[in-house]
Amino acid sequence: MNTPAEHLNRMRDRTPLVQNITNYVAMNVMANIMLAAGASPAMVHASEEGPEFAAIASAVSINIGTIDADWAEAMAATAEGAQKAGTPWVLDPVAVGATAFRQEQGARLLGFKPTVIRGNASEILALGGTAAAGRGADAADPVAAAEAVARDLAKRTGAVVAVTGEVDYVTDGERAARVSNGHSLMPLVTALGCSLTGYVAAFIVDEDPFDATVAALACFAVAGEIAADGATGPGSFQVRFIDALHSLTADVVAERARVSAA
């Protein structure tokens, strides 16, 4: 089992090509964060090329944040392309419980066997078929409330499920871990959560998905703690976060990551 610090080095050594179908709000922020982190982002979402690109990408991330009918077809086709090619992929079910359309598309995408599902507690509860108190993309449920559903969802789908919040919870249905790093400014910057989904995708290439997901969450959150030092608010934090992620070292991760078995 590799440590988060070792996973960070291995991801950077690969410079993985990650295909991202994400929302309009997140595209620029996500691309910059992934470049700073050491991955190679490709924002490819068209139905005409998404499935083909999924076969050559190192990993794929799919975020349903600004989904519409056309994007729903592109997401499904790309997820199917990734599944057929054996390309690992990460599902971010943004606000999946907010509307019937989102619920339908979330269930549809689960059918293409995501490698990892990453969402807040309200999203995981809704995706798992349990009533949630989410308001749009915002979580209104604590992470602890979604842990049992996350374990069941992992067993049912074969995916690693990551419930992110004040203390992250990750499970593959058998193993479970908590990541206690991070900072309160992180949820105040649009698209950081969306970017984390792509960051997770970069880490899971040719790795055990559970260990790699835990490592990605730990590294991302440690960078958040570093960025918060000296930040005066969300604006300065965002700039500092990109720099912190770029300059993050394995030694710093080894020293600061707070990961525990759950």
N, C-alpha and C positions, 0 to 999 in steps of 0.2 A: 504494500500500500504506500503510494507516494504522498508526501506531505503537501499542504497548500503551496509552500515555497517551491518545492520540486515541480509541482504542476505548473506554476507560473513560468519557470524556466523552460519547461518542455513546450508549453504553448508558444512562447516567443521563438523558440528554435524552429518551430514548424511554420510560423507566419501563416496560419490557416486562412484559406479563402472562404469567407462566410457569406452566403447569400441571405439577404434580409428582406422579407416582405413586412414592412412596418408601417406605422401610421404617418400621416403628413406632418404632424407636429414633431415627430421624433427623428426624421430622416437625417437632417444635417447634424444634430447633436450626436446621434448614434454613430454616424460615420466618423466623426471627429474623435469620439471616445474610443472606438475600436482601433482606429489608426494609432492613437496615442498608446494604446495598450499593447500593440504589437501584432495585431491581426490585420487582415486585408478584407475590408467590407465591400460587398457588391449589392447595391440596392436594386435588385432585379425582381420585378413583380408582374410583368405582362404574361398573360396566359400563353401567348405565342412562343415564349422562350423560357418561362419559369421552370417547367418540368425538365427541359433539356439542360438548363444550367444546374439544376439540382444534382444531376448526375456527374458533373465535373467539379462541383463545389466540395470543400472539405466538410462543411456542415451547413445547415439551413436554420434560420429562425423565422417564425411566422407569428405576427402580432395582429390581432383583429381590431385594434383601436378605432380605425376609421373605415371599417368594412362597409362595402356596398355590394350589390348583386354581382357586378363584374369582378370585383376583388375577391368575392367569395369563391367564384369559379377558379380564379387564378390560384388562390390559396390551396384549394382542394387538389387541383391538378399538380401543383408543385409538391405538396405533401405526398401525393401518390408517387410522383417521380422520385422523390427522395427515398420513399419506402422501397420501391422497386430496385433502385440503385444501391441500396444499403448505406445511404448517406444519413448520418445521424441528424436529427432535427429537434428543435425546441419549440413548444407551443406556449404562447403568452395569451391567455384567454381574457383580454381586457374587457371589463364590465360585462362578462358573459351572462350574468343574471339580470341585466337591465331590461332586455327586450326578448320577445319570442324569437326574433330573427337571430340574435346573437346566441341564444340557447341552441337553436337548430344547427348553426354553423359550428359551434363549439363541439357538439355531439358528432357532427359529420367529420370534423378534423381528428377527433379521437380515433375514428375508424382507421386512420392511416398510421396508427401506432407511433406517436411521438416518442422520442428517446427520453426527453425531459419535458415536464410541464412546470412552468414557473408563473406564479401569480400571488396576489395578496390573499388574505384569509377569506374574504368575501367571495372572491373569484373561484377559489378552490372549493369552497362550500357549494356554490352554485353549479360548478362543473360536475361536482360529485352528486348532484341531485338533492342537495339539502338547502332549506331556506336560509338566505343570508341577508344581512342588513346593509349591504353595500349601497353607495350612492354614486352611480356612474362608475368611474374608474377608481374611486376612493374606497378604501376598506373601512367598514364600520364594525368589523368583528376582530377580536384579538387572534393572534396566531394560534394560541392554545385551543381555541374553539374549532379550528380546522384540522387539528392533528389526526384525529381518528378518521376523518373523511379522507385526508391525504393518504393515510396508510391503505385504506380500502381502495381508493382510486389507483394507487400504485399497483396493488395486487391485481386489480381488475384489468388494467391496461398494459401492464408490463413496463410502464414508464417510471422514471425517478420523478418524484413530485417535490417541488421546493415551494414552501409557503414563506414569503418574505414579509418582514415587518420589523418591529423593534428587536426581536430575537428571531432569526430565521430558523425554520425547521425543514429538514430534508429527509426524505425516506424513499426506499425502494420497496416498501412493504414488509421487509424483514429488518434491515438495518435502518437506523435513524441517527441524526446528528443535529445539534444546534450550533448556530454561529451567532456570537454575542457582540460582534463588532458593529460599527456604524455610527452615524451622527444624526441628530434631529433635523439638520438642515437638508439632508438628502431628499426627503419627500417633498421639499419645497421648490425643487428645481424640475421643471417639466422635462420628461423623457429620460431621466436617469434610470427609472425602472425598466423602461423599454430597452435602453442601452444594455442593461444588465442581462437581458435575455440573449442578445447577440454575444455578449461576453461569455456567458455560459456555453453557448454553441461553440465558441472558439476553443474552450477548454476541453470539451468532451471528445474531440477528434482522437481516435485510436486510444482511448482511455476508458477505464471503468467509469460509467456515467455517474454513479453515486459519488465516488471519491472526487471526480473532476468537478461536479456541481458544487459540492461542499467547498472545494478549493476556490472556485470562481467567486462564490459568494463571500468567502473570507477575504480574498484579495481586494475585491471591489469595496468592501466595507472598511478595510484598513485604509485604503486610499481616501475614503470619505472622512475618516478621523484625521488623517494628515491634512487634508484640504481645509478642514474646519479650523485648524490652528491659524489664527490671524485673519480669518474671513470675518467680514462685518455684516454679512447678510447673504441671501441666496445668490445675488449677482456675482459678488466676488468669490463666493464658494464655487460656482460653476467653473470659472476660469481656473481656480486653484485645483479643482478636482481633476481636470484634464491633465494638468501638469503633474499632479501627484500620481496619477495612474501611469503616466509615461515614465516617471523617475522611480517608481516602486521597485524595490529590490527584494530578492529572496530572503536576505538577512533580516530586513525590516518585517516582512511577512512572518518569518519564523519567530521573531521576537514578540510581535503584537497580535497575531491571530488568536482568537479565543474560540476554539472549537471543542465541543464536548459530545460524547455519546448521549443519545436520548433514549 
